[in-house]
Amino acid sequence: MKNTSRRTFLKASGAVAAAACIGASRSAAVPLNKPIGLQLYSVREQLPKDFDGTLSKVRAAGYTEVEAAGYYDRSAAEFRKAMDQAGLRCVSTHHPMGQLRPKLDELIEYGQKLGLEYMICSWTDHRDPAAKGPMTLDDWRWAADEYNRIGAKVKAAGMTFGYHNHVPEFLNEGGVVFYDELLRLTDPKLVVFEMDCGWVAASGHDPVAYLSKTPERFPLLHVKDMVKGAKGEMHSTVMGRGVVDYKPILRAATGLKHPIIEQEEFDIEPFEALRLDADYLRKLDL
């Protein structure tokens, strides 16, 4: 240091700091440098009318990855060809438990042909098929065992199994929050979680608390903004127009591999809304 003048040192340090700031700004252009995905449930009304055209519009709106929510009576080869033609990659798919349990082998084979990384359970049934009403703690504990069983088969097939939440997972019984019990009872080697941040926030819980504790368990996020309706109910809205603050969420999501936007309701033209969603996430300054 003795051969470097204070002025030269400060000048050099300033240049390094400026370069670091520029680099940080550039890296924040796409949060965590990950491709932006779309849950195709967002375009569930458009896909049956014009499957190929809808996928092309999804790509034009700024998405390079998608997550399926049904296969629209197409074979795996047909579905994959449509994705390839649109310039999209299907990385994940959603199936409810009622579909996974009786058709697991068939769905795994389809997923392999499609080139999926993840198979996600999007909804869980009661332990007793005849049961009605809210899920109990015993139901969720049974579900955790089922997730481990399914996860083992999915892993053996070269993919990863995960679970996607809504709001009921954040209810509790005897002080035990169901979501916490799922995290406790599922094997991290067999089951990951796709946190729907919008529904976590709508439940009154903090996504950051979960992401900070075990970020490696959340390789996928549903990025969704929520706004309160006239009666206090929560509705999906364009990113940046609701109540969910994604800066701390994405900072905490250090295990994230696939941020997946989902907008379930629209008050403007859907593809314009989806374009705004992708732009918001792409330009978010972390």
HELIX and SHEET records of a PDB file:
HELIX    1   1 ARG A    6  SER A   27  1                                  22    
HELIX    2   2 PRO A   31  ASN A   33  5                                   3    
HELIX    3   3 LEU A   40  VAL A   43  5                                   4    
HELIX    4   4 PHE A   51  ALA A   60  1                                  10    
HELIX    5   5 ALA A   76  ALA A   86  1                                  11    
HELIX    6   6 MET A   97  LEU A  114  1                                  18    
HELIX    7   7 LEU A  137  ALA A  156  1                                  20    
HELIX    8   8 PRO A  168  PHE A  170  5                                   3    
HELIX    9   9 PHE A  178  LEU A  185  1                                   8    
HELIX   10  10 CYS A  197  ALA A  202  1                                   6    
HELIX   11  11 PRO A  207  LYS A  213  1                                   7    
HELIX   12  12 PRO A  215  ARG A  217  5                                   3    
HELIX   13  13 TYR A  246  ALA A  252  1                                   7    
HELIX   14  14 PRO A  270  LYS A  283  1                                  14    
SHEET    1   A 9 GLY A  37  GLN A  39  0                                        
SHEET    2   A 9 GLU A  65  ALA A  68  1                                        
SHEET    3   A 9 ARG A  89  HIS A  95  1                                        
SHEET    4   A 9 TYR A 118  CYS A 121  1                                        
SHEET    5   A 9 THR A 160  HIS A 164  1                                        
SHEET    6   A 9 VAL A 191  ASP A 196  1                                        
SHEET    7   A 9 LEU A 220  VAL A 223  1                                        
SHEET    8   A 9 HIS A 258  ILE A 261  1                                        
SHEET    9   A 9 GLY A  37  GLN A  39  1                                        
SHEET    1   B 2 ASN A 172  GLU A 173  0                                        
SHEET    2   B 2 VAL A 176  VAL A 177 -1                                        
SHEET    1   C 2 ASP A 225  LYS A 228  0                                        
SHEET    2   C 2 MET A 234  THR A 237 -1                                        
END                                                                             
